């Protein structure tokens, strides 16, 4: 990344505008490596000013994929902090500016969630997910919304009766060594 991505002027400008970049030597900073559970490099972490991690990605990415990942990370940080206006703007920016990037389908999914959480407007959520189904039909994120039968007449949400189902947190604890 040091010879292709980091020296790219668009990457430099984006990072300078949005982040305080730190590059850590994993061989000499085991405390940080352990704190953030780094097991492969490069690992890119999106942290807030308190050092709380909100997003991460691993491995080489060319500039055209790196910047959308950073922008997505900012959107996810805003979403987790319940700043839905900022989250929606960041995620929409990823979808609009980087339509063909690998992160765009995921950004479209979470854009719908952000817009729903901002106003509890189910139609905004469904519109975002319809766009996801239309624009990214082969993505894993389209499969995540397949439970909503967007194109079948007679499904209750089409008549305005759609309700989000039970909200669940499902945990899977590993057996054996931890």
C-alpha positions in Angstrom: 0.0 0.0 0.0 3.0 2.2 0.6 3.9 2.3 -3.1 0.5 2.4 -4.7 -2.3 3.6 -2.4 -0.8 5.9 0.2 1.1 8.1 -2.2 -2.0 8.6 -4.4 -2.9 12.3 -4.3 -6.7 11.6 -3.8 -5.9 9.3 -0.9 -3.6 11.9 0.7 -6.2 14.6 0.3 -9.0 12.4 1.7 -7.0 11.3 4.7 -5.7 14.8 5.4 -9.2 16.2 5.4 -10.9 13.5 7.5 -8.3 11.8 9.7 -5.3 12.0 11.9 -3.3 9.1 10.4 -1.1 6.9 12.5 1.1 4.1 11.1 2.1 1.6 13.8 4.9 -0.9 13.5 3.3 -4.1 14.6 6.6 -5.7 15.5 7.5 -3.0 18.1 4.0 -2.0 19.5 2.5 -5.2 20.9 0.3 -3.3 23.3 -1.6 -1.6 20.5 -1.6 -4.8 18.4 -3.2 -6.7 21.3 -5.6 -3.9 22.1 -7.0 -3.8 18.6 -6.6 -7.5 17.9 -4.4 -7.0 14.8 -3.4 -10.4 13.3 -2.8 -9.4 9.7 -1.4 -6.3 7.9 -2.3 -4.0 6.6 -5.1 -3.5 9.1 -6.9 -0.1 8.7 -9.0 1.0 11.7 -11.5 3.8 11.9 -11.3 5.1 15.5 -12.9 8.1 17.2 -10.9 10.6 19.2 -11.1 8.3 22.2 -9.6 5.4 20.4 -12.9 3.5 20.1 -12.9 1.3 17.0 -15.9 1.7 14.7 -14.7 0.0 11.5 -11.9 -2.0 10.2 -10.7 -3.6 7.0 -7.6 -5.7 6.1 -5.4 -6.2 3.1 -4.3 -4.2 0.1 -6.8 -2.0 -1.7 -6.1 0.3 -4.6 -7.0 4.0 -4.2 -10.4 3.5 -6.0 -11.5 1.1 -3.3 -9.5 2.5 -0.4 -11.3 5.9 -0.3 -14.8 4.4 -0.4 -13.9 2.1 2.5 -12.7 5.1 4.5 -15.8 7.0 3.8 -18.0 4.0 4.6 -16.1 3.7 7.9 -17.0 7.3 8.8 -20.6 6.6 7.9 -20.7 3.5 10.2 -19.1 5.5 13.0 -21.8 8.1 12.7 -24.5 5.4 12.5 -23.2 3.7 15.7 -23.1 7.1 17.5 -26.7 7.6 16.4 -25.8 10.7 14.3 -28.2 9.6 11.6 -28.0 12.8 9.5 -24.2 12.5 9.2 -24.4 8.7 8.7 -26.9 9.1 5.9 -24.9 11.8 4.2 -21.6 9.7 4.4 -23.3 6.4 3.2 -25.2 8.2 0.4 -21.9 9.7 -0.7 -20.3 6.2 -0.9 -23.3 5.0 -3.0 -23.4 8.1 -5.3 -19.7 8.7 -5.8 -18.4 5.1 -5.8 -21.4 3.2 -7.3 -19.2 0.3 -8.6 -17.0 0.0 -5.5 -17.2 -3.3 -3.6 -18.5 -1.4 -0.5 -21.4 0.3 -2.3 -24.0 -2.4 -1.7 -23.2 -2.5 2.0 -23.4 1.3 2.1 -26.8 1.2 0.4 -28.0 -1.4 3.0 -26.9 0.7 6.0 -28.2 3.9 4.3 -31.6 2.4 4.5 -31.1 1.5 8.2 -29.8 5.0 9.0 -32.8 6.7 7.3 -35.2 4.4 9.1 -33.6 5.0 12.5 -33.6 8.8 11.9 -37.4 9.1 11.5 -38.8 5.5 11.9 -39.9 5.9 8.3 -40.4 2.4 7.0 -40.8 3.6 3.4 -37.3 5.2 3.5 -35.9 1.8 4.5 -37.8 -0.1 1.9 -36.9 2.4 -0.9 -33.2 2.0 0.0 -33.5 -1.7 0.0 -35.4 -1.7 -3.3 -32.5 0.3 -4.8 -30.1 -2.3 -3.3 -32.1 -5.1 -5.0 -32.1 -3.3 -8.3 -28.6 -2.0 -8.4 -26.7 -4.8 -6.6 -28.7 -8.0 -7.3 -25.7 -10.3 -7.0 -24.4 -8.9 -3.7 -24.6 -10.6 -0.3 -26.4 -7.4 0.9 -29.2 -8.0 -1.6 -29.6 -11.5 0.0 -29.9 -9.8 3.5 -33.0 -8.0 2.4 -34.5 -10.9 0.5 -36.8 -11.6 3.4 -38.8 -8.5 2.3 -40.6 -9.6 -0.7 -40.4 -6.2 -2.4 -41.8 -7.2 -5.8 -44.7 -9.5 -4.8 -48.2 -8.1 -4.7 -50.2 -8.9 -1.6 -47.3 -8.8 0.8 -48.5 -6.8 3.8 -45.8 -4.1 3.7 -47.0 -3.0 0.3 -50.2 -1.9 1.8 -48.5 0.0 4.5 -48.9 -2.7 7.1 -45.3 -3.8 7.0 -43.7 -3.8 10.5 -40.2 -4.6 11.4 -40.1 -8.0 13.1 -38.7 -9.0 16.4 -35.5 -7.3 17.2 -32.9 -9.9 18.0 -29.4 -10.1 19.2 -28.0 -13.5 18.4 -24.7 -14.5 20.0 -22.7 -17.5 19.1 -20.0 -18.3 21.7 -17.2 -20.6 20.5 -16.7 -23.9 22.1 -13.3 -24.8 23.4 -10.3 -22.5 23.5 -10.8 -18.8 23.7 
